[in-house]
Amino acid sequence: MKKALKSISAVERAQISREWIGSLSNEDPLDYALLWQIGIVVIAILIIILIWNASLRREVKRRKSVERKLIISQMLAETAQAEAEAANAAKSNFLANMSHEIRTPLNAIIGFSDAMLAGVGGQVENLKHKEYLSDISNSGTHLSTVINDILDLSKIEAGKWRLEECQFLLNGCLTEAIKMLTAQAEGKNISVLYSPKPINSSLKIFGDLNAIKRIFINLLSNAIKYTPHGGKVECMIEKKRNGQVDVAFIDNGIGIPKDRLEQVQNPFEQSHEDHDLNEEGTGLGLPIVKNLIELHDGKFTLISEIKEGTQAIITFPTKRVIG
């Protein structure tokens, strides 16, 4: 390397040096304006990132706060629901126990008054005394019906009602219910119309026979109760194309206001706010009907027009229908 450098003359070295220095002096100067622009952009990006990061932190904090509030609200709601269910169960148990304690002596009152009216132990000669005994028996029977309704509704609400399921003829069940209420209808000169179609005479239902009969009795009794003297009540069975079966009770009575169609299906609600339009009752019949048919996975529908009448329809699901 040293020999190579020594072989270059001083003139040649001077020339080479001038060429290199000249090339360096001809390079473009630094563009400071561009550097400032790049710096500003970088700083702006950093500021945006910092702002975005702060915003994300606030959003995360807000969402955590909302989640905490939701968890607390859910816990409070679950606690309130548990307390409501416990209160409802306590109410049902209280009503059931109270009704049972009342029913036992009540049966004795009804039994003794009926026995005295029948002349057991000697005839009651005084007509006024007979009237009193008859009033005692009738009032006791009515009170017994109310207590039985309370017991049944309490059992259903407490989830203690067990369906005793079997296959039975729907036509036969409805016919029996009509026979049981014939005297009530005749007392008001009301015609109960039922002409079963031959195609429906063999229809069977898989369900609780006593519960279904109770439904029919309640609905037919209501129809007779709210139908004026000389009116009519029609009973119908219809199998629909989808396999479901409807049992309808149609009357031409006073009807139910549209704004009370839902309310009358709740316990202790009456059909009319005007008590003069309500017959004697406790408002338990329709709630029992609704609960019993829902235990069969069915549906209860009320259609009514004031002064035109009411349709009460029970719908049995396809899986309950045989034939």
Secondary structure, 3 states (H helix, E strand, C coil): CHHHHHCCCHHHHHHHHHHHHHHHHCCCCCCHHHHHHHHHHHHHHHHHHHHHHHHHHHHHHHHHHHHHHHHHHHHHHHHHHHHHHHHHHHHHHHHHHHHHHHHHHHHHHHHHHHHHHCCCCCCCCCHHHHHHHHHHHHHHHHHHHHHHHHHHHHHHHCCCCCCCEEEEEHHHHHHHHHHHCHHHHHHCCCEEECCCCHHHCCCEEEEEHHHHHHHHHHHHHHHHHCCCCCCEEEEEEEECCCCCEEEEEEECCCCCCHHHCCHHHCCCCCCCCCHHHCCCCCCCHHHHHHHHHHHCCCEEEEEEECCCEEEEEEEECHHHEEC
